[in-house]
Amino acid sequence: MKAAVFKGAGNGPALVIENRPDPLPEAGEVLIKVSRAGICGSDIHLTSGHGLQLPLDSIIGHEFCGEVVAVGAGVDQIKLGDRVAPMPYVGCGKCPACFAGRPHHCPQTRFDIVHGFSEYSRVGARDCVVLPAGVSDEEGALIEPLAVGLQGVRKATLPIGARVLITGAGPIGLATAFWAQRLGAGKVAVMAASSRRRDTALALGASHFIAQKEVADANAAIQEALGGAPDVVFEAVGLPGAIAQAIDYVKPLGTVVSLGFCGEPDSFVPVAALTKELRLLFSMCYDKQDFQYTADVMAGGDHRPKAMITGTVGLAALPEKFETLRGATPDCKVMVAPWDY
Protein backbone atom coordinates (compact mmCIF):
# COMPACT_ATOMS: atom_id res chain seq x y z
CA MET A 1 0.00 0.00 0.00
CA LYS A 2 0.99 3.65 -0.33
CA ALA A 3 1.44 5.64 2.88
CA ALA A 4 2.73 9.03 4.01
CA VAL A 5 5.71 8.39 6.30
CA PHE A 6 7.29 10.91 8.70
CA LYS A 7 10.97 11.34 7.82
CA GLY A 8 11.89 14.23 10.10
CA ALA A 9 11.65 18.01 10.08
CA GLY A 10 13.97 20.56 8.56
CA ASN A 11 15.14 18.82 5.41
CA GLY A 12 12.33 19.29 2.96
CA PRO A 13 8.81 17.88 3.42
CA ALA A 14 8.36 16.01 6.70
CA LEU A 15 6.20 13.39 4.97
CA VAL A 16 7.30 11.14 2.12
CA ILE A 17 5.05 8.76 0.19
CA GLU A 18 6.34 5.20 0.37
CA ASN A 19 5.17 1.72 -0.49
CA ARG A 20 4.58 -0.40 2.62
CA PRO A 21 3.28 -3.97 3.03
CA ASP A 22 -0.48 -4.23 3.22
CA PRO A 23 -1.39 -4.76 6.91
CA LEU A 24 -3.38 -7.75 8.13
CA PRO A 25 -5.84 -7.55 11.02
CA GLU A 26 -5.00 -9.45 14.17
CA ALA A 27 -7.48 -10.89 16.67
CA GLY A 28 -10.02 -8.26 17.71
CA GLU A 29 -9.12 -5.99 14.80
CA VAL A 30 -10.48 -5.11 11.39
CA LEU A 31 -8.71 -3.77 8.33
CA ILE A 32 -10.24 -0.73 6.71
CA LYS A 33 -9.72 0.81 3.31
CA VAL A 34 -9.31 4.47 4.20
CA SER A 35 -11.84 6.73 2.47
CA ARG A 36 -11.04 10.11 4.01
CA ALA A 37 -8.58 11.37 6.59
CA GLY A 38 -8.33 14.81 8.17
CA ILE A 39 -5.09 16.66 8.87
CA CYS A 40 -4.97 17.58 12.57
CA GLY A 41 -3.06 20.42 14.18
CA SER A 42 -1.34 17.84 16.39
CA ASP A 43 0.00 16.17 13.24
CA ILE A 44 1.63 19.50 12.38
CA HIS A 45 3.01 20.05 15.88
CA LEU A 46 4.36 16.51 16.27
CA THR A 47 6.33 16.75 13.01
CA SER A 48 7.62 20.31 13.42
CA GLY A 49 11.02 19.59 14.97
CA HIS A 50 10.02 21.41 18.18
CA GLY A 51 8.78 19.98 21.46
CA LEU A 52 7.25 16.51 21.59
CA GLN A 53 7.84 14.69 18.29
CA LEU A 54 6.72 11.46 16.66
CA PRO A 55 9.24 8.68 16.02
CA LEU A 56 10.84 8.69 12.59
CA ASP A 57 9.19 6.38 10.04
CA SER A 58 5.79 6.79 11.70
CA ILE A 59 2.69 6.66 9.53
CA ILE A 60 0.33 9.24 10.96
CA GLY A 61 -3.23 10.51 10.59
CA HIS A 62 -5.81 9.72 13.27
CA GLU A 63 -8.98 11.42 12.00
CA PHE A 64 -10.40 9.07 9.40
CA CYS A 65 -13.04 6.65 8.23
CA GLY A 66 -13.22 3.82 5.76
CA GLU A 67 -14.72 0.53 4.66
CA VAL A 68 -14.05 -2.76 6.43
CA VAL A 69 -12.27 -5.08 3.97
CA ALA A 70 -10.95 -7.79 6.33
CA VAL A 71 -11.93 -9.04 9.76
CA GLY A 72 -9.64 -10.54 12.42
CA ALA A 73 -10.35 -13.50 14.65
CA GLY A 74 -13.06 -13.08 17.27
CA VAL A 75 -14.76 -10.10 15.61
CA ASP A 76 -18.51 -10.46 15.34
CA GLN A 77 -19.86 -6.93 15.92
CA ILE A 78 -18.55 -5.50 12.63
CA LYS A 79 -18.80 -7.08 9.21
CA LEU A 80 -17.22 -6.74 5.79
CA GLY A 81 -18.49 -3.71 3.92
CA ASP A 82 -19.36 -1.66 7.00
CA ARG A 83 -18.28 1.97 6.87
CA VAL A 84 -16.68 2.85 10.17
CA ALA A 85 -14.97 5.68 12.04
CA PRO A 86 -12.33 4.28 14.42
CA MET A 87 -10.91 5.73 17.57
CA PRO A 88 -7.16 5.89 16.91
CA TYR A 89 -6.18 3.56 19.74
CA VAL A 90 -6.21 -0.21 20.08
CA GLY A 91 -6.55 -1.38 23.67
CA CYS A 92 -6.45 -4.82 25.23
CA GLY A 93 -10.24 -5.06 25.34
CA LYS A 94 -10.21 -6.53 28.84
CA CYS A 95 -9.35 -3.73 31.26
CA PRO A 96 -11.69 -1.17 32.90
CA ALA A 97 -10.57 1.57 30.49
CA CYS A 98 -11.41 -0.54 27.45
CA PHE A 99 -14.77 -1.57 28.90
CA ALA A 100 -15.51 2.12 29.48
CA GLY A 101 -14.82 2.91 25.81
CA ARG A 102 -11.60 4.79 26.64
CA PRO A 103 -8.83 2.67 25.11
CA HIS A 104 -6.34 5.54 25.27
CA HIS A 105 -6.14 4.90 29.03
CA CYS A 106 -5.55 1.17 28.59
CA PRO A 107 -2.11 0.17 30.00
CA GLN A 108 -1.48 -1.77 26.79
CA THR A 109 -2.92 0.73 24.32
CA ARG A 110 -1.31 1.01 20.89
CA PHE A 111 -1.38 4.10 18.72
CA ASP A 112 1.23 3.11 16.16
CA ILE A 113 -0.84 0.63 14.14
CA VAL A 114 -3.69 3.06 13.42
CA HIS A 115 -3.03 5.55 10.62
CA GLY A 116 -5.20 7.45 8.18
CA PHE A 117 -2.54 8.79 5.80
CA SER A 118 -2.38 5.44 4.04
CA GLU A 119 -4.52 3.28 1.83
CA TYR A 120 -5.26 0.73 4.55
CA SER A 121 -5.15 0.64 8.34
CA ARG A 122 -5.65 -1.86 11.10
CA VAL A 123 -8.04 -0.63 13.80
CA GLY A 124 -9.62 -2.10 16.92
CA ALA A 125 -13.02 -3.55 16.11
CA ARG A 126 -14.49 -2.67 19.51
CA ASP A 127 -13.29 0.91 19.12
CA CYS A 128 -15.18 1.66 15.88
CA VAL A 129 -18.59 3.16 15.30
CA VAL A 130 -20.51 2.11 12.20
CA LEU A 131 -21.45 5.13 10.12
CA PRO A 132 -25.17 5.62 9.42
CA ALA A 133 -26.16 5.97 5.78
CA GLY A 134 -26.72 9.72 6.15
CA VAL A 135 -23.11 10.41 7.17
CA SER A 136 -20.71 11.10 4.30
CA ASP A 137 -17.05 10.04 4.21
CA GLU A 138 -16.01 13.64 4.89
CA GLU A 139 -18.26 13.77 7.94
CA GLY A 140 -16.98 10.38 9.08
CA ALA A 141 -13.46 11.80 9.13
CA LEU A 142 -14.71 14.78 11.18
CA ILE A 143 -16.04 12.57 13.97
CA GLU A 144 -12.70 12.38 15.81
CA PRO A 145 -12.09 16.14 16.15
CA LEU A 146 -15.77 16.77 16.82
CA ALA A 147 -15.66 14.19 19.61
CA VAL A 148 -12.72 16.05 21.18
CA GLY A 149 -14.88 19.17 21.41
CA LEU A 150 -17.87 17.19 22.68
CA GLN A 151 -15.86 15.63 25.51
CA GLY A 152 -14.55 19.04 26.55
CA VAL A 153 -18.05 20.52 26.68
CA ARG A 154 -19.31 17.51 28.64
CA LYS A 155 -16.51 17.84 31.18
CA ALA A 156 -17.34 21.52 31.68
CA THR A 157 -20.92 20.63 32.74
CA LEU A 158 -22.24 23.82 31.18
CA PRO A 159 -25.18 25.40 32.96
CA ILE A 160 -28.08 26.23 30.65
CA GLY A 161 -27.58 29.72 29.25
CA ALA A 162 -23.89 29.81 30.17
CA ARG A 163 -21.65 32.53 28.77
CA VAL A 164 -18.92 30.69 26.88
CA LEU A 165 -15.60 31.87 25.45
CA ILE A 166 -13.47 29.71 23.18
CA THR A 167 -9.93 30.87 22.51
CA GLY A 168 -8.64 29.55 19.21
CA ALA A 169 -10.55 29.06 15.96
CA GLY A 170 -8.93 25.88 14.74
CA PRO A 171 -11.05 22.76 14.22
CA ILE A 172 -11.08 21.89 17.95
CA GLY A 173 -12.17 25.38 18.94
CA LEU A 174 -14.83 25.38 16.22
CA ALA A 175 -16.03 21.92 17.26
CA THR A 176 -16.32 23.17 20.83
CA ALA A 177 -18.42 26.12 19.68
CA PHE A 178 -20.71 23.73 17.80
CA TRP A 179 -21.32 21.54 20.85
CA ALA A 180 -21.57 24.40 23.34
CA GLN A 181 -24.35 25.95 21.25
CA ARG A 182 -26.13 22.60 20.79
CA LEU A 183 -25.89 21.61 24.45
CA GLY A 184 -27.40 24.64 26.11
CA ALA A 185 -24.95 27.54 26.21
CA GLY A 186 -26.34 31.04 25.86
CA LYS A 187 -23.88 33.33 24.13
CA VAL A 188 -20.83 31.65 22.58
CA ALA A 189 -17.87 33.81 21.59
CA VAL A 190 -14.90 32.50 19.62
CA MET A 191 -11.71 34.56 19.83
CA ALA A 192 -8.73 34.17 17.52
CA ALA A 193 -5.79 36.30 16.46
CA SER A 194 -7.34 37.28 13.11
CA SER A 195 -10.81 37.30 11.58
CA ARG A 196 -10.14 34.77 8.81
CA ARG A 197 -12.36 32.08 10.40
CA ARG A 198 -15.15 34.39 11.50
CA ASP A 199 -17.68 33.06 8.97
CA THR A 200 -16.89 29.43 9.81
CA ALA A 201 -17.26 30.03 13.54
CA LEU A 202 -20.62 31.73 13.08
CA ALA A 203 -21.78 28.95 10.74
CA LEU A 204 -21.01 26.35 13.41
CA GLY A 205 -22.94 28.05 16.17
CA ALA A 206 -20.89 30.89 17.65
CA SER A 207 -22.94 33.99 18.39
CA HIS A 208 -19.90 36.30 18.40
CA PHE A 209 -16.40 36.35 16.94
CA ILE A 210 -13.55 38.45 18.32
CA ALA A 211 -10.41 39.11 16.29
CA GLN A 212 -7.92 39.78 19.06
CA LYS A 213 -5.55 41.84 16.91
CA GLU A 214 -8.40 44.16 15.96
CA VAL A 215 -9.48 45.16 19.49
CA ALA A 216 -7.69 47.40 21.97
CA ASP A 217 -8.72 45.41 25.06
CA ALA A 218 -9.53 41.73 24.65
CA ASN A 219 -11.10 41.42 28.11
CA ALA A 220 -13.42 44.34 27.45
CA ALA A 221 -14.38 42.95 24.02
CA ILE A 222 -15.18 39.56 25.57
CA GLN A 223 -17.40 41.04 28.27
CA GLU A 224 -19.18 43.27 25.77
CA ALA A 225 -19.91 40.30 23.47
CA LEU A 226 -21.10 37.99 26.26
CA GLY A 227 -22.75 40.51 28.55
CA GLY A 228 -20.25 39.78 31.31
CA ALA A 229 -17.25 37.62 32.07
CA PRO A 230 -17.50 34.07 30.69
CA ASP A 231 -18.73 31.28 32.94
CA VAL A 232 -16.55 28.84 31.03
CA VAL A 233 -13.44 29.38 28.91
CA PHE A 234 -12.30 26.64 26.56
CA GLU A 235 -8.63 27.08 25.69
CA ALA A 236 -8.04 25.65 22.21
CA VAL A 237 -4.88 27.54 21.24
CA GLY A 238 -2.23 25.10 22.42
CA LEU A 239 0.55 27.68 22.83
CA PRO A 240 2.44 28.84 25.92
CA GLY A 241 0.49 31.55 27.72
CA ALA A 242 -2.95 30.40 26.56
CA ILE A 243 -3.95 28.88 29.90
CA ALA A 244 -2.87 32.02 31.76
CA GLN A 245 -5.01 34.12 29.42
CA ALA A 246 -8.01 31.84 29.96
CA ILE A 247 -7.62 32.20 33.73
CA ASP A 248 -7.58 35.97 33.30
CA TYR A 249 -10.74 36.01 31.17
CA VAL A 250 -13.00 33.67 33.17
CA LYS A 251 -15.29 34.87 35.95
CA PRO A 252 -14.72 34.04 39.63
CA LEU A 253 -15.92 30.50 40.43
CA GLY A 254 -15.79 29.78 36.70
CA THR A 255 -14.31 26.90 34.74
CA VAL A 256 -11.35 26.72 32.39
CA VAL A 257 -11.03 23.68 30.14
CA SER A 258 -7.71 23.23 28.35
CA LEU A 259 -8.10 21.50 24.98
CA GLY A 260 -4.98 22.92 23.35
CA PHE A 261 -2.15 20.60 22.38
CA CYS A 262 0.90 22.40 23.79
CA GLY A 263 4.05 20.29 23.79
CA GLU A 264 6.31 22.98 25.23
CA PRO A 265 6.86 24.13 28.83
CA ASP A 266 4.26 26.62 30.01
CA SER A 267 3.47 28.48 33.21
CA PHE A 268 0.78 30.50 34.92
CA VAL A 269 0.50 32.19 38.31
CA PRO A 270 -1.49 29.83 40.56
CA VAL A 271 -2.76 32.63 42.78
CA ALA A 272 -4.60 34.10 39.77
CA ALA A 273 -6.68 30.92 39.63
CA LEU A 274 -6.73 30.53 43.41
CA THR A 275 -8.25 33.92 44.12
CA LYS A 276 -11.01 33.21 41.60
CA GLU A 277 -11.50 29.69 43.01
CA LEU A 278 -11.60 28.25 39.50
CA ARG A 279 -11.98 24.75 38.18
CA LEU A 280 -9.09 24.03 35.80
CA LEU A 281 -9.64 20.92 33.69
CA PHE A 282 -7.68 19.21 30.95
CA SER A 283 -9.39 17.23 28.20
CA MET A 284 -7.45 15.42 25.50
CA CYS A 285 -9.75 12.78 24.13
CA TYR A 286 -13.21 11.25 24.21
CA ASP A 287 -14.88 7.95 24.75
CA LYS A 288 -16.81 5.74 22.39
CA GLN A 289 -20.17 7.26 23.26
CA ASP A 290 -18.83 10.65 22.06
CA PHE A 291 -18.05 9.05 18.69
CA GLN A 292 -21.49 7.45 18.51
CA TYR A 293 -23.36 10.58 19.51
CA THR A 294 -21.45 12.68 16.98
CA ALA A 295 -22.33 10.24 14.19
CA ASP A 296 -25.97 10.22 15.30
CA VAL A 297 -26.18 14.03 15.34
CA MET A 298 -24.93 14.28 11.75
CA ALA A 299 -27.14 11.39 10.64
CA GLY A 300 -30.04 13.32 12.19
CA GLY A 301 -29.44 16.18 9.78
CA ASP A 302 -27.05 18.61 11.46
CA HIS A 303 -24.33 18.91 8.84
CA ARG A 304 -22.91 22.26 9.96
CA PRO A 305 -19.48 20.84 10.84
CA LYS A 306 -18.75 20.34 7.13
CA ALA A 307 -18.20 24.11 6.99
CA MET A 308 -14.76 23.43 8.49
CA ILE A 309 -13.59 21.53 5.40
CA THR A 310 -11.61 23.82 3.10
CA GLY A 311 -10.04 21.35 0.69
CA THR A 312 -9.20 17.77 -0.23
CA VAL A 313 -5.92 16.41 -1.59
CA GLY A 314 -4.80 13.03 -2.83
CA LEU A 315 -2.04 11.12 -1.08
CA ALA A 316 0.60 12.18 -3.62
CA ALA A 317 -0.13 15.86 -2.95
CA LEU A 318 -0.21 15.46 0.83
CA PRO A 319 3.49 16.14 1.66
CA GLU A 320 3.50 19.52 -0.08
CA LYS A 321 0.08 20.53 1.27
CA PHE A 322 1.07 19.42 4.76
CA GLU A 323 3.93 21.94 4.85
CA THR A 324 1.64 24.82 3.86
CA LEU A 325 -0.39 24.25 7.03
CA ARG A 326 2.45 25.29 9.34
CA GLY A 327 1.76 28.79 10.64
CA ALA A 328 -1.07 31.05 9.50
CA THR A 329 -3.11 29.54 6.68
CA PRO A 330 -6.48 30.20 5.04
CA ASP A 331 -7.25 26.49 5.38
CA CYS A 332 -9.16 25.06 8.31
CA LYS A 333 -9.69 21.30 7.92
CA VAL A 334 -7.97 19.70 4.93
CA MET A 335 -9.05 16.19 3.97
CA VAL A 336 -6.88 13.50 2.41
CA ALA A 337 -8.33 11.06 -0.13
CA PRO A 338 -5.72 8.25 -0.15
CA TRP A 339 -7.06 6.61 -3.30
CA ASP A 340 -7.08 9.80 -5.38
CA TYR A 341 -3.88 10.26 -7.35
QUIBEL-V696501 format. One record per pair of residues at least 6 apart in sequence whose ideal C-beta (glycine too) atoms are under 8 Angstrom apart, sorted by sequence separation. I is the first residue (numbers start at 1). J is the second residue. If there is no record, write none. Layout:
BEGIN
i-><I:I>
j-><J:J>
END
This chain:
BEGIN
i-><7:8:25:45:46:47:54:78:91:92:97:103:115:158:167:212:215:223:250:325:7:24:45:46:47:71:91:97:104:114:166:181:190:202:222:235:273:298:324:6:7:23:46:71:97:98:113:114:180:201:210:222:235:313:6:7:71:97:113:114:131:192:247:325:5:68:70:97:114:166:235:246:311:4:5:68:69:95:166:177:190:198:210:235:4:5:68:91:95:97:197:210:234:246:4:5:47:68:90:91:95:164:177:198:233:243:321:3:46:67:68:89:92:129:166:195:2:3:5:67:68:89:91:92:210:243:2:3:67:68:87:92:164:174:190:195:233:242:2:3:43:66:67:87:89:91:92:173:188:189:192:194:208:233:243:256:1:2:43:65:66:91:162:188:189:190:191:192:193:207:208:232:242:318:1:43:65:90:91:173:188:189:190:191:192:193:194:195:230:231:1:65:89:90:187:188:189:190:191:192:193:194:229:230:231:242:310:311:1:40:64:65:89:90:103:164:169:187:189:191:229:230:233:235:238:239:247:310:313:315:1:39:40:64:89:158:162:163:164:166:168:169:229:232:233:235:238:240:244:254:256:258:310:312:313:314:315:38:40:88:90:149:153:161:162:163:164:166:168:169:174:181:182:228:231:232:233:234:235:236:237:238:239:243:244:252:253:255:256:258:261:309:310:311:312:313:314:315:37:39:90:103:148:149:152:160:161:162:163:164:165:166:167:168:177:181:230:231:232:233:235:236:238:240:242:244:248:252:253:254:255:256:257:258:259:308:309:310:311:312:313:314:315:38:63:89:116:149:150:158:159:161:164:165:166:167:180:181:229:232:234:235:237:240:241:243:244:247:251:252:253:254:255:256:257:258:259:308:309:312:314:315:316:37:38:62:88:101:145:149:153:158:160:165:174:178:181:240:247:250:252:255:257:309:314:315:37:145:148:149:152:153:158:174:177:178:191:222:240:313:314:36:86:88:98:149:169:173:177:244:250:312:35:36:146:149:150:154:175:177:219:247:34:35:36:145:149:153:174:191:219:34:35:93:169:191:218:247:15:34:35:90:146:169:14:32:33:90:91:93:146:189:247:14:32:33:90:32:86:88:89:32:33:91:189:31:32:86:87:90:189:243:9:30:31:86:89:187:9:10:20:31:84:187:9:30:31:87:166:169:187:6:8:30:31:86:87:189:30:86:29:85:9:28:84:85:15:25:27:28:30:84:24:25:26:27:28:29:84:85:25:26:27:28:78:83:84:185:6:8:30:35:77:82:83:6:7:62:77:82:6:7:25:75:78:6:69:5:6:32:62:64:78:180:5:6:62:63:72:5:6:30:32:58:61:62:71:83:180:4:60:61:66:85:3:4:59:60:61:84:85:88:4:58:60:61:64:83:87:165:59:85:176:59:85:176:29:165:173:28:164:163:173:163:172:173:28:163:165:65:163:164:167:170:163:164:165:166:167:168:163:164:165:166:167:168:162:163:164:165:167:168:162:164:166:167:168:65:159:158:158:168:65:167:64:65:156:64:38:63:65:156:167:37:63:167:37:63:64:63:153:165:34:62:63:152:167:176:34:165:34:165:33:34:173:33:34:172:32:163:172:31:32:23:31:31:32:30:31:168:29:30:29:29:30:26:28:29:23:25:28:20:22:23:24:28:30:157:23:156:205:204:36:156:203:204:15:35:36:155:38:204:36:37:38:40:203:204:35:36:40:152:35:38:38:152:200:200:149:148:3:4:3:4:3:182:2:3:1:2:1:1:182:156:155:178:178:155:41:41:175:40:41:152:174:151:200:38:175:151:174:194:196:148:151:197:148:150:151:154:148:171:147:148:147:151:150:144:147:150:147:150:144:147:143:146:143:143:140:174:129:139:146:135:127:171:129:170:171:129:132:135:142:131:132:134:135:139:142:134:129:133:134:139:142:132:134:139:142:138:136:138:138:104:104:102:102:101:102:100:101:101:145:142:45:141:119:41:118:138:117:87:87:117:87:85:85:52:51:50:51:50:45:46:45:42:117:119:41:116:118:119:117:116:47:61:36:44:48:43:44:39:44:39:39:39:38:39:38:39:38:39:17:37:38:17:36:37:36:17:36:37:17:35:15:16:15:34:35:14:34:13:33:13:15:14:13:14:13:4:3:2:4:4:4:4:2>
j-><13:14:31:51:52:53:60:84:97:98:103:109:121:164:173:218:221:229:256:331:14:31:52:53:54:78:98:104:111:121:173:188:197:209:229:242:280:305:331:14:15:31:54:79:105:106:121:122:188:209:218:230:243:321:15:16:80:106:122:123:140:201:256:334:15:78:80:107:124:176:245:256:321:15:16:79:80:106:177:188:201:209:221:246:16:17:80:103:107:109:209:222:246:258:17:18:60:81:103:104:108:177:190:211:246:256:334:17:60:81:82:103:106:143:180:209:17:18:20:82:83:104:106:107:225:258:18:19:83:84:103:108:180:190:206:211:249:258:19:20:60:83:84:104:106:108:109:190:205:206:209:211:225:250:260:273:19:20:61:83:84:109:180:206:207:208:209:210:211:225:226:250:260:336:20:62:84:109:110:192:207:208:209:210:211:212:213:214:249:250:21:85:109:110:207:208:209:210:211:212:213:214:249:250:251:262:330:331:22:61:85:86:110:111:124:185:190:208:210:212:250:251:254:256:259:260:268:331:334:336:23:61:62:86:111:180:184:185:186:188:190:191:251:254:255:257:260:262:266:276:278:280:332:334:335:336:337:61:63:111:113:172:176:184:185:186:187:189:191:192:197:204:205:251:254:255:256:257:258:259:260:261:262:266:267:275:276:278:279:281:284:332:333:334:335:336:337:338:61:63:114:127:172:173:176:184:185:186:187:188:189:190:191:192:201:205:254:255:256:257:259:260:262:264:266:268:272:276:277:278:279:280:281:282:283:332:333:334:335:336:337:338:339:63:88:114:141:174:175:183:184:186:189:190:191:192:205:206:254:257:259:260:262:265:266:268:269:272:276:277:278:279:280:281:282:283:284:333:334:337:339:340:341:63:64:88:114:127:171:175:179:184:186:191:200:204:207:266:273:276:278:281:283:335:340:341:64:172:175:176:179:180:185:201:204:205:218:249:267:340:341:64:114:116:126:177:197:201:205:272:278:340:64:65:175:178:179:183:204:206:248:276:64:65:66:175:179:183:204:221:249:65:66:124:200:222:249:278:47:66:67:122:178:201:47:65:66:123:124:126:179:222:280:48:66:67:124:67:121:123:124:68:69:127:225:68:69:123:124:127:226:280:47:68:69:124:127:225:48:49:59:70:123:226:49:70:71:127:206:209:227:47:49:71:72:127:128:230:72:128:72:128:53:72:128:129:60:70:72:73:75:129:70:71:72:73:74:75:130:131:72:73:74:75:125:130:131:232:54:56:78:83:125:130:131:55:56:111:126:131:56:57:75:125:128:57:120:57:58:84:114:116:130:232:58:59:115:116:125:59:60:84:86:112:115:116:125:137:234:59:115:116:121:140:59:60:115:116:117:140:141:144:61:115:117:118:121:140:144:222:117:143:234:118:144:236:90:226:234:90:226:226:236:227:236:237:93:228:230:131:229:230:233:236:230:231:232:233:234:235:231:232:233:234:235:236:231:232:233:234:236:237:232:234:236:237:238:137:231:231:232:242:140:242:140:141:232:141:116:141:143:234:245:116:142:246:117:143:144:144:234:246:116:144:145:234:249:259:118:249:119:250:119:120:259:120:121:259:120:251:260:120:121:113:121:122:123:122:123:260:122:123:123:124:125:122:124:125:120:122:125:118:120:121:122:126:128:255:122:255:304:304:137:257:304:305:117:137:138:257:141:307:140:141:142:144:307:308:140:141:145:257:141:144:145:259:307:308:259:259:115:117:117:118:118:297:118:119:118:119:119:120:302:281:281:304:305:283:170:171:305:171:172:283:305:283:332:171:308:285:308:328:330:283:286:332:284:286:287:290:285:308:285:286:286:290:290:286:290:293:291:294:291:294:291:294:294:295:295:332:288:298:305:295:288:332:291:332:333:292:295:298:305:295:296:298:299:303:306:299:295:299:300:305:308:299:301:306:309:306:306:309:312:284:285:285:287:287:288:287:288:289:333:333:238:335:315:238:315:335:315:286:288:318:291:291:295:263:263:263:264:264:261:263:263:261:336:338:261:336:338:339:338:338:322:336:312:322:326:322:325:321:326:322:325:333:333:334:334:335:335:336:315:335:336:316:335:336:336:318:337:338:319:337:318:319:319:338:339:319:339:319:339:320:322:322:322:323:323:315:315:315:318:319:322:336:338>
END
